[in-house]
Amino acid sequence: MTGGDHYYGDVVRMENTTNSVGIDKRTVVNGGSAAVPELERAVQELLPLLQELRGQLRPLAARTVEAAEAEIGGSADPEVRRTALERVGGILESVGTAGAPALALIHQILSMLGG
């Protein structure tokens, strides 16, 4: 992206290099790459629990959880995923013991995301 005489973004100049790969922009989850499969496993475990709990929620809360499921399970930015998890966690706290297993998974996922 350019703006007048300014360029905003990555600039890489590589001269006389060997075996260079450029910029590595992969995102590493807290705990390194080994945590990624564990994170995704926890998310895949959480989603069916949320679907089951939606039937026990008031309509507005159920719609909120349903909307958040796409952000939790998709390839959303970690901050978007974290916000969705926190929003759902707040709703599940009001459910009591029925929401406890899902809430425990949410806390586990949040800690894997570094929060």
Buried (B, 14 or more C-beta within 10 A) or exposed (E): EEEEEEEEEEEEEEEEEEEEEEEEEEEEBEBEEEBBEBBBEBBEBBBEBBEEBBEEBEEEBBEBBBEBBEBBBEEBEBEBBBBBBEBBBEBBEEBEEBBEBBBBBBEBBBBBBEE
